[in-house]
């Protein structure tokens, strides 16, 4: 069992972590190894820097014949510069020797072989339902790639070489970001987990041909309680094995850029609950604090800057990590906004994270901490689009500024953030069970517009009821977000064409965000 419930209610994430470390002192939970980075210079791979992860004790595991072990759960992520950096990550079900990646610009030429890093995640017996379970996550970070180039890759280990003819079917591809502005499409959702609907959404997303995908938190639901407490007996780390196997069909070729939600805080792995995520994902490390806030980062694709935030740091509703950054995240965030707005090559700034600033769900509704800390910055720097999860449905607002509607935005209309305000989209219906609205559904082809909706906001003093007028589109079924980015010549309007897409493939919402190109 984990921390007794009566203690967990009074303990911070860090205190719960120390409790578990003392209890399971004979078996620590995560171990890393050395990783060799691969670089491409002049079209050839050369040895790069070596980074050493912190070694920690873990149970001894005998390896088996590598020829009998197949990698699974491949998932990509950009490095700090999507034009030249890509990380390929995967799992193996048991310990293997000498894992590696092969990369080339042709499927028949994978002679460039680069050593990979293994991160071992151990969940001891007595923690949740996982029962003495070890997971092996493997990562290879590729650098000095060429912009706008498609690469072929295969992952393997001693005894399993993807360059072998009979393993050609295991190869994957990825494409780096272009060096210049160009039209592109990306997709987004949150709150996925493992289910038929989660798999269906993945399949539909792949058909959109996105260049990357944004996951707005609550990724796999290994921790179904989502309170950041170590006493959750329902926790099962093996859920992540199922999730990454499910997601591989998309994530092996589409960078899967994640943000962390409340269900991604797993208290037994590290003081901030993110030790498990650090084993599973390699994200850009340009945020304010990689150790405590590994899900906070930014990247640029074409004319668009993307910023991932961690709202667990500011959440009044679920306060397990409230105040984790001591304000450094917000300071960093404003610095990023200021920098991106000053760059002549960037037109749009999009922010994604888990907890909603504005939503009328009867479950979580709106997060007052987000409104207090970040909404003023969204408005000050005229953020073009905010994407959230947390509430399991699709909802889109009118144009908002100062908590009020400054412009109604019916389906098919255009918002101009430079002079008007910000549009918020909750896209939390990726696969988990759905929530409810207090007002009727209203979406494309099925309008039920109302003047106001009864809702609430989570504050430091608890739930505060509010009646809002900004709820424009509501759809209570499985869905995701598609965004088509259209650059323009300087002085003309560049556009974000945003669409809500149902699991059926039907469009449930569409609107445009327009801004004069630099």
Beta strands, then each sheet from edge to edge (+ up, - down):
strand 1: 30-32
strand 2: 34-41
strand 3: 44-52
strand 4: 72-78
strand 5: 86-92
strand 6: 100-104
strand 7: 112-115
strand 8: 117-123
strand 9: 133-143
strand 10: 150-156
strand 11: 172-175
strand 12: 184-189
strand 13: 212-215
strand 14: 255-258
strand 15: 297-301
strand 16: 304-308
strand 17: 348-352
strand 18: 366-367
strand 19: 385-388
strand 20: 394-397
strand 21: 399-401
strand 22: 404-407
strand 23: 414-415
strand 24: 424-427
strand 25: 453-459
strand 26: 462-468
strand 27: 471-475
strand 28: 479-486
strand 29: 493-502
strand 30: 507-516
sheet 1: 1+ 8- 9+ 2+ 3-
sheet 2: 1+ 8- 9+ 5- 4+
sheet 3: 7+ 6- 10+ 11-
sheet 4: 14+ 13+ 12+ 28- 29+ 30- 23-
sheet 5: 15+ 16- 17- 19- 24- 20+ 27-
sheet 6: 18+ 25+ 26-
sheet 7: 21+ 22-
end
